Amino acid sequence: MAREDLKETHQETPSHQVNGGHHEGTELTLFMDDKVSVNVVTKSKEKEPLMKTSSPTRRTTEMTRTKEERPTLESSSPAQKRLHTKKDSHIRSSSGDLDSGSGEDEGGRVKSSSSHKITAGCYCGSNVGPFVRQLTMTVVSCLAALNLGLIYAYPAVALARWEEAGVNHTTTEITWFASTPMVVSVVVSVVSGVVMESLGVRCGLLLCLPFLTLSWIMIAITHEFWVLLLARVIQGFVASMFMVAITVYPVEVSAVRWRGIMVGVSEAMVMLGAFFTYLAGLVLFPSTLAYTFVGVTVPQVFCFYFMRESPLWLTRQDRDDDAAVSLACLRGPGVDITWELEQIKANVYSERIQKPSASEQLLLLRKPVYLKPILLCVLVLLFKELTGQFAAMAYAVKIFQMAGSTLNPYWCAVVMGAVRFLPCFASWALIERVPRRVLLCSCMTIASFSLATLGAFLWFWSWSDEGLPASLGWIPLTCLSVFTLSFGSGIGPTSWTLVAELIPSQVRNVGAGIINSSFSLFLFLVGLTFPFAVEYLGVGAVYIVYSVCSLVGVIFVVTCLPETKGSTFDEIQIALDNKWNSNVV
């Protein structure tokens, strides 16, 4: 029987249900020569037919083409014929798995063997569930975020220790040492996205580790400013690569229903790196601390080496067999990955039909449908950083010294780091249960009031001839702890989740580069301006400004952002258009 005489009508489950491994009976009917019909019961929950939607991406998942449709290719261009021929070959090979890799039991039911065939080489045990598998790979990739926390928080301890040891630097040198990685990332982020796409996340992370190790050794062996600055430049290159990895990889390996948790892991790991830096800074001098960070990179080599590449990236590289193995390992044994694998292939084939190169993606940004989400992502990160969180991280010890707190500034930094890290676990639960906009607005409002209280308190005592009384030394620590609690619980992880959900897939590479460059620019500006602003305005006035910016951010979220929780990318795009048309002129 010719293959084109076979028509298939079926009903499938959405990917988030397949991913989770919840399958129930669905009938699949195969019509052969319009004479014989075989009813096949597959393990999936009954949903609407896949082809009911008009989405171009989902239309490409049709597995066969009838004889009547074949002649339409005769009038196609040679390039289109080659594309359709390649696409059909992949579709036939995947559908051939049903013919060759499956058998029939006594009741005439097809038994798929795809799951156990492609799980070879998976390092996870058979009793490990899909959530643990995806969380493990996400945590491994987010060791890069741990390194970002070390890079960002190191100046907070090192600058104060150097000053105590008599190694003085000017205000300009201090700001450039703290902010150089961010200004380098502004320039490099666009290029790093292309490099990471070529190498893959696994190889890209492995390539960065030797350079990161070299930079920490340079910082450890000398106090010469030009050497320190060169080391921070190297760390800026590494940080830009790490930013791309932790932005893209968790989204590509996770199921839809766990996407918010996986994206939040990166923020938690950044805070863990900062907390570790503050804690080690209690007893270690800057050079010893830098050597400690060299030791931290050693186990990461083994973790990155055994890391699974993203199935989506492998499919883009025409490594379909490796993509199937990777997806099976991420989803676990007993989970039928056929439908999700076909969806991944369909998405890649759809992108290839459109062929959006880097230059074409830039041209696509002229269209409002692509430009609006990118602008919203940039603004979300702008208001996230205008809360002053990077200044609190990079200058934690000096902030408590400038505030005149009678408490040990190093212990205050440790407390603030712990308060910032621990709520990240609570955010994993909140982000999947509370609407994104409600969570973000609530936490930004709390942050605004805590910053306003701190700013007003410090501004009042700055006009007093008497120093801050010892009995009131706890107030700056309490205010900053409330701020970091609200930031770690909602502002940080929710902002990145919104960015991951808003950015269109058609311009994802260029868009991610633009967003990461903008984010690095905001970090650089906050880190660069904070010491000078404190000199001219006073630390109290600076935090009042951050408080006002947080309130403006609340207004922006309410008026301009759509709700993305539980929505597909198509639904988010529709909600975004409605929101934009009704509120933005």
Number of C-alpha atoms within 10 A of each C-alpha: 7 7 11 12 15 16 17 14 14 16 18 21 22 18 17 16 17 22 26 18 20 14 17 12 12 19 18 15 16 17 15 16 12 10 6 8 11 14 15 19 16 19 18 21 18 16 11 13 12 17 16 9 11 9 10 11 17 17 15 18 20 14 17 17 15 12 11 8 9 10 10 9 13 9 9 12 10 11 9 13 14 12 15 16 13 13 17 15 12 16 18 15 12 16 16 12 14 17 12 11 14 15 13 11 9 6 8 12 15 19 15 19 16 20 20 14 12 19 21 12 9 16 12 16 11 12 8 13 17 21 17 14 19 23 19 16 23 26 20 17 27 27 24 28 27 23 25 27 25 21 25 26 28 24 23 25 26 23 22 20 18 15 11 10 10 8 12 14 14 8 13 11 14 17 23 18 23 25 28 22 28 31 21 23 30 24 20 21 31 22 15 25 25 17 15 20 16 13 13 18 26 20 15 21 23 16 15 18 20 15 16 23 19 15 23 23 19 20 23 19 14 12 15 11 14 12 15 18 21 17 22 27 21 19 28 27 23 30 30 27 27 27 25 25 25 23 20 19 23 28 21 16 25 27 22 19 17 19 21 29 25 29 28 26 25 29 23 28 22 24 29 24 25 31 26 19 29 29 19 18 22 15 11 17 16 22 17 17 21 24 17 17 18 19 12 15 17 13 9 17 15 11 16 22 12 13 18 24 22 25 25 23 22 17 21 19 15 12 13 19 13 18 25 25 19 25 26 27 24 30 27 29 22 13 20 24 22 19 17 19 21 21 19 19 25 22 20 19 21 19 16 13 11 10 12 16 15 15 9 14 18 16 13 16 18 11 10 12 15 23 17 20 24 24 15 21 26 21 19 22 24 18 23 25 23 22 27 23 20 22 25 23 26 25 26 26 25 19 22 22 16 14 23 19 22 16 16 12 22 23 15 23 31 22 19 25 27 21 23 27 26 17 19 28 15 13 27 22 13 18 23 16 12 13 15 25 21 16 19 27 21 15 23 28 19 19 27 27 19 24 28 22 20 25 23 17 17 23 20 11 16 17 9 9 7 8 13 16 11 11 9 12 17 13 15 23 21 16 20 26 22 19 29 25 24 27 27 26 29 27 27 24 25 30 21 21 22 24 22 21 21 22 24 22 15 19 22 19 24 23 27 25 25 21 24 27 24 22 24 27 20 23 27 24 18 20 27 23 13 19 21 14 14 16 11 10 11 18 22 23 21 21 25 22 17 22 27 16 20 27 19 16 24 20 12 16 21 14 13 15 22 21 18 20 19 16 14 11 15 11 13 20 22 13 17 22 16 13 16 17 11 11 10 9 5
